[in-house]
């Protein structure tokens, strides 16, 4: 086997990673997920470095990852992603100028932020793209925690960019599609064409996945029952790509906490993108993340959004030299694989 790279995510509930082979046809060669104790982390933020380090050590040992090189994917409610237009200039000059240009847009001083700019188009001497800003202390804390277990962070990537990358082969290069990753506390929405992200929104919405319920097991509330995923979705067996209409009879119509809010905000987000000048209609919406399997989510989103919808599992987006993941892991790994693929394509 040749060189490999590991895509890594730190969430409130777990540390999760996927190792893929590098080359023209990447393969998933190993994966794993280790739960975190309560209050050890928030999405992409380490609160208890010792507890997260223990989980990372267990993850690398249990999954038998060959590589200690990782790409860190981040998706926090505190990350700013917005469209931005600036004077066209050399990339190195833009990196120097950006902190001064965007200071008024940031929730923290520019000296305390990690900034990136993803150019999309240029008109005359003006270039437009996506500005990404994260709190540098949070990124440094994760990297420091990785170093405790001798894992090297080769790059930091916005998880939404990985989602755009990984679902690109599921559509033609001319199609404009939305990929929606429904997590426990944050839903990522990225609209892309040919794998290039055009629009990103991070929606702070709590959805009660199994991992969330494990974390709050001490709360005396009736647990929400996860829906059985019907034939046609084929969770984790490589046949997950299916029209959402086929799921309506398979998932009981129910509306757990957060689902109505999710449907309304997702509908509003997609409508906002569609209302912009020169926008192109969406042809498909891809759903992934553990929240996509929660009872009531698929029917609620299908009722709220007219665009054809499909659920995507890990087997739909990459070949494997390892037994395929199943259940929620198969959905969560879609984004994790996308993070790793960014390095594989270099």
N, C-alpha and C positions, 0 to 999 in steps of 0.2 A: 504494500500500500504506500502511496506517495504522501506528500505533505498534507496536513489537515489544519483546520481552523475551527474554533469553538465560538458559537454565538451564545451570549449569556444575558439573562435578564434577572433582576432582583425585584421582586414584588413584595407586597405586604405579607402574603401568605407563604411564599416559597422562593427558593433560588432554582432557576431552570436553565438548562443548557442543551445545545445540539451541536454535535461535531460533524462536519462535512469534509469530504475530500476535496482538494483543490484541483482544478483542471477544467477541461472543456465540458465534461459532463459530471458535475458534482454529485456525490451520493451522500445520503445520511448514513453515517457509520456507527454512531452512538448517540444516546440521548439520556436525559435523566432529570428528575425533579425531586427536591428535598424540602419538606415543609419547614417553615420558620416558627419559632415560638412567638406568641403575641408581643407586640411592641418592639420586635427586633428590627423591623424595617417598615417603611412606607414604599409606595411605588417609586422605584429608582432612588431611594434615599435610605442610607444605613443609619439606624438609631443605636443599635447594640453591635459594635464591630466584632466582639468576641463570639456572640451567638451566630452571626452571619458567617464568620470564618469557619466555625465548626461545621455549619451546614455545607459550605463550599467544599471543605475537605471530604465530607461524606459524599457529596455529589461527584467529585472527581474519582474517588475510590469506587463508589458503587457503579457508576456508569462506565468505568474503565476507559476514560478518555486518554488518548495517546498524547495529545498536545496540551501544553500549558499556555499556548497563545490564544487569546480570546478577543472578540469584538464585543464591547459592552453596548447593549441597546437600552435607551432610556425613554421613558414615557410617563412623566410626572405631571400632575396638575399644575405644578409651579413652572413648567417649561413654557416659554412664550414662543409661539409660531405664528407669524403673520406675514402678509405680503408687504414687500418693501421695494421702492424704486430709488436708485441712486445714480450718481455719475459713473459712467463706464470708465474703468481703469484696470491696470494690471492687478492680478489676484493678490500679489504681495502688498501693493499699495492700498488695496481695498481693506485687507486685514488690519493694516495700521490705522486707516481712517474710520473704520466702522464703529469703534467704541465712542468716538467723539460725535459721530452722526446720529447714533441711536440712543444716546444717554437718556433723553426725555421719554423714550418708549419703555424703558426698563424699570422693573420694580425694585432693583437694587443698583448701586453704583456700577458703572461699566467695569471698574477694576475688580469687581466681585462676580463677574459674569463670564461664562464661556459663550462666545459668539460664533455663529457660522452663517454664511449666506449661500443659498443655492440658486444660481442664476437660471432663469427660464427663457427670457426673451430680451431683445435689445431693439430700441427704436431711436435712431439718431445716436446721440451721445448719452442716452439714458438706458440703464439696464434694470430690468424688473425680475424679482425672484422671491424666494422665501427666506425670511430672517428667522433664525433659531437662536434663542437665548436661554441658557440654564445657569443656575447658581453654581459657581465654581466650587464652593465648599462641598456641595453635595457630590459632585463628580469626583473630587479629590478624595472624599471619604470612601467611596466605593473602590477607587483604584488602590488606596492604602490598604483596604481590607483584603483585596485580591492579593496584594503583595505578601500578606501574612501567610498565605498558602502557596506562595510562589507561582501564582497565575499572573501572566503578563498581559496587560491591556494594550493591544496593538492599535486600537481605534475606539472611538465612541461615536455611535450612530443614533440618530433619532429613530425609534422603533417604527414609526409611521413610514419612513422611507423604505425600511425593510419590507413592510407590507406591500407597498407599491411595486417593489422589485419582484417579490415572490409570486404575485398573482398575474404579472405581465403575460406569461405564456398561456394563460387561460382565456385570453382575449386577443383579437387581432390588433396590430399596431395602431390602427385608425380609431379604435373604439375608446371612448372615454368611460371609465368605470370607477366605481367607489368600492373601496375595501374597508370594512368595518370590523374592528377587533373589539369584542365586548369583554372587558375584563371585570374583575371584582369591584373595582372602584373607579376606573377610568375607561371610557370607550374612545378608541382612536378611530378617526375618520380621515381617510386620505383618498382624494380624487386624482386619478392619474391617467396618462395616455402613453402606451408603450413602455410602461414601467417608470415614467418620469412623473414625479409628484407635481401637481398643479395647485393643490389646495389641501390644507391640513387643519383639522380641528381636534382638540382634546376635550372631551365632554366629561365633567366630574359627576358621574352617576354610579350609585352603588347597585350592583346586581348580585343577588344571593346565589352564588355558585356553591358547589360542594366544599371548596376550599374556604370560602367565607363562613359557611356554617360550622366547619370544624373549628375555626378560630373563635367563633362566638358560641360554642357548645354550652358554655356555662350559663348562658341567658335562657331563662325558662320560657321559651316561645315554641310553638309548634313548628317543626322544620318544614321547609318547602320541599316538595318531592321533585327530584330531577325527572324530566321527561325521558322516556325511552326513545331513542333515536330510531326512526323507522327505516325500513328497507327503502332504498332510494337515496338516503343520506349516506349510509354505509360508513359510519364514523370510524376513521382510522384504518380502513381497509383499502384505501386508494380509490374508492368509488364515491367519495363524499360529494362531488360536484353534482348537484341535482336541483331541478327547478323547485323554488320554494312552495309552489302550489301543491306539490306532491306531499308536502309535510303537514298540510292542514288537518288531514284526518288522522295523522299519526301522533300529534302532540295535542294533548287536551287543551281546550280553550280555557286559559286561566291567566290571571294578571297578578303575579307576585309583586311585592314592593319594588318600585323603581322601574318596572317595565313600561308603564304608561308614560312616565317622564322620558324614558329612553326613546320610545316611539315618537313622541311629540318633538323632542329636540333633534332627533335624527332627521325627521321630515323637514323641520325648519332649516337645518343645516344644508340639506341637499337642495331645498328650494332657494336658499340664499345663493348658493353657487349657480343655480340655473337662471337666476334673475340678473346676473351680471352681464355687462356688455360683452358681446362676442363669445358668450359661453356656448358650449356644444352640449346637446342633451346626453344624459347618461344612458348607456345601453344595458348595463348590468350592475348589480350590487352583490359583492361577495361578502358573506358573513363568516367570521371565524372567532376564535377565543372561546373560553369555557362558557361564557354567558350565552353564546349562541345555542347551547343545548339546554338551557334552563327552560322549564315548563312555561309556556305562554309567550316566550320571546318571539319565536318565529311567527305565530299567528298575528301578534300585535304589530310587528314590523311589516308583515305582508299586507295587513289592512291599512297601514298608514302610508305605505310607499307603493306607487304604481309600477316602478321599474322592476323588471324580472330579477329575482333574487336567488342566490345559491349559497349553500353552506360548503365551506372548503376545509378539508382535513389535510394532515401532513402527507398522506399518500397521494394526494392530488397534485402536489407541487414539487416533489423530488423523489427520485428512485432511492431504494434502500438496500444496503447490504447487511441489514440487521432486522430482526423481527419487528414488524410495524407497531407503532404506538396505538393505544386504544383509548376510548373514552375522552375525558376532558383533555388529557395530555395530547391527543392527536390534534385537537383544535388549538391548544395553546402553542404547540410547537411550530405552527405555521409562521407566526411572527418571528420566533427565535431563529428558524432556518433562514428567513429573509434577512435578518441581521448578519448572519454568517456569510450569506451569498454576496454581500457587498464587498467583502474582502476576497472572496473566491473569484470575482470578476475582474480583479486588478491584474 
